[in-house]
Amino acid sequence: MITKKYFMKIILSFILFTLFLFSSCDEDNPIEIPDSTITAKEQIQKVLQKARTDFAPDAKFAAIYGRNVSTSGEIDLLNTSSLNAFVYVVQSNAQHRNEFYIPVYQSDPVKSPINFTTMLSFIKDSTAGNIVGSALGVLATVTISESANYDDSPAAVNKALQNGGSQFIQQNAGTKIDMFLLPSKAIDSLSVTNSADWIINFYGNTSSLVLWLNTATGEVINLSEL
């Protein structure tokens, strides 16, 4: 029969052994904690693999919507204080429709409740909203090639910050950043390059700045001024 005194000795021994294990981990072998921050491009293949399993075998990559992206162009999958996410839009010719996915920390992506209507609701400028809305409207038939050349989200946000974004943030407390990656030909009918363009939406309570990063020309265009 195990006495209470003997049982306490077992517990104490286990605690000491656990402390020994942690103390024996030297600087050459640190315990690695997986990073919860992601950029837009690094999750594309993972989303496509999932979509081709539970949506459509012919699923193709169509667009990305970044909601509440940081000024470094990243999303923290463990940040639950606000609605922040990269939403991946995939398209199926067989089903003639789009599906939406969001990454999950250390798990497979899941289907997202965020859709085109939600995305457009955060663009305050009507001219920019109409341009983005028209581009989203063709995503049932237009996709982004897996070999397309375009910036990842950190580089895209950095360009936008250098072209008016930083000034907008300084003048508008609590500014949020949303971003859209769209096929170039969905935005610019003259574009024949195999690429995709970013549209960056800086917005506060009463105003916004919407910039189009044209991959083909290298220009950064203020959509509000078109």
N, C-alpha and C positions, 0 to 999 in steps of 0.2 A: 504494500500500500504506500502510495506517494504522499509523504507528509507535506504540510504547507511550507516548512522550512526548506525541504528538498526542492520543491517546486520553485521557490523564489531563487534558489541557487541556479536553477536551469535558466530562468528568465534573465538573471544577471549575466550569466555566461554568454547568452545569445546577444545581449546588448553590447558587451565588451568585444565580442567577435565581430559584430557589425561595425563598431567604431574602428576596429583594427583594419577592416577592409577599406573603409573610406580614407583612413590616414595613410594607408600603404600606397594609394594612388599618387604617383609622383607627377611632376610637371610634364614628363615625356609621354605620359599616357593619361591625359585628362579625359573625364567623362564628357562625351559630346552630346549636346542637346540639339536636335534638329531645328534648323531655322524656320520660323513660321512666316517670314516675309517672302513674298514672291513678286516677280516681274510678270508682265503680260505674256511674253513669248514662251517662257519656260514651261507653261502648263498646256500648250496647244496639243501636243501629241497625246498627252494623258487624257485630255477631253475627247479627242477623236476616237481613241481606243474604246472609251466608255460609250460614246454615242453610237459607234458601229455595232455595239453589243445590245443596247437596250432602246435604240431609236430606229436606225436604219443602216443596213450594211454598206450603203453607198454614201453615208454621211460625209460631207466636206466642210471645211472651215470657211465661215462666211464673214464673221466680224467679232470684235471684242468691245464691250462696254466696261469702262472702269469707273466705279462709283466711290466717291470720297478717297481718291488716290492721294498719297502723301506727296510732298514737294520733291521727294527723291524718286517718284514714279513707281512706288511699290504699294502693295496691300499686305496688311498683317492678318493672317487667317485666324489668329487668336484674339484679335481685337473685337470685343463684343459691345463696346460702348456706343457704337453707331453702325448704321448700315453701310459697310464698306466691302466691296467685292469686285473681282473681275468676272464679268458675265460673258461666256463664250457662246456665240451664235453659230449653230451648224445647220446645214441645208441638205435636204434630200430631194433629188430629182424624182425618185420613185414615188415619194409621198407628197411631193409638191408643197412642202411646208418647211418651216424652221423650228428648231428646238433650242432651248437655252440651258446652259450648264454653269455651275459655279464650283471651283475647287474646294476641297475640305482638307483640313490639316491631317496629314498622315492617313488619308483614306482616299477612296475613289471620288471623283466629281459626282455631284448630284444635280438633278434637274432643278432649275431655278424658277421662282414665281415672278421674277423681274422679266418684263417683256418690252417690246418696242414702245408701247404707250408710256410705261414707267420711265424709260430712258429719255423720251422727248419732253416729259413733264418738267425736267430740271433745266431746260434751256429757256432762259427768260427772253432772249432776243428773238423776235419773230422772224427776221430775215434768216438768221442762222438756223433757227428751228425748222424753217421750211426746207432749207438745203439739206440738213441732216435727215429730215423726214422723207424727202424724196430719195435719198441714198438708201435708207432703211427699206423703203418700199420695193426695191429691186433685188433684195437679198434672197428672195425665193428662187432666183435664177442665176445670180452672180455670186461667185465665191472668190476666195483668195488662194492662190496656188501655194503649195507647200514650199516651192522654191522661190517665192516672191521676196524681193529685197526691200526691207524697210527697217526703221529703228525699233528697238525695244522701248518699253515705256519709260525707263529712266532717262534715256537720251532724248526722247520726245518731249517729256515734261521740261527738261533742262533747256531745250531750244525755246519752248514757249515762255519760260520764265525770263529768258534773255530778250524776248521780243514783246515785252509789255506785261507779262504775267507777274513779275516781281513788283513792279510799280502798282499794279492793281491790288495785290495782296497788302501792300503797305497802306494803301488808301481805303481799304475795305476790311475792317476787322471781322474775323470769323469766316474768311473766304474759303470756299470748298473748291475742289478740283475734280471734274469728271472728264473722261476722255473716251473717244470712239476711234477704233481702228476699222476702216472701211476699204473695200476694193477701190483702187484709184478710178477705175472706169465707172464706178457708181456715183462718184462726185463730179468728175470731169470727163465729159463725153469725148473730149479730144485726146485723152490719154490712151496710149496704146502699149505702154510699158507693163511688164509683169510686176506690179508693185501694189502697195497699199498705203493709204494716207491716214495720218492721225488728225483728229479734230479735238482740240483741248478747250474745255469750257470752265473758265474761272467765274464763280458767281458768289455774290453776297445776298443780303436781304432785298436790295432794291436794284442792283445793277449786275452786269455781267460783261465778260470779255471772251469772245469765241474766236479761236485761231485755227486756221487750216494749215497744216504742214504738208505742202505739196512735195511728194518724194521725187517726182519727175524733174521739177525745176529747181528744187531746193528753197523755194520761196516760203515765207511764213505770211499768210494772208489773214487779215482781220475780216471775218465774215460779216460783221455788223456794218462794214463800210461798202459792201458790194451792192 
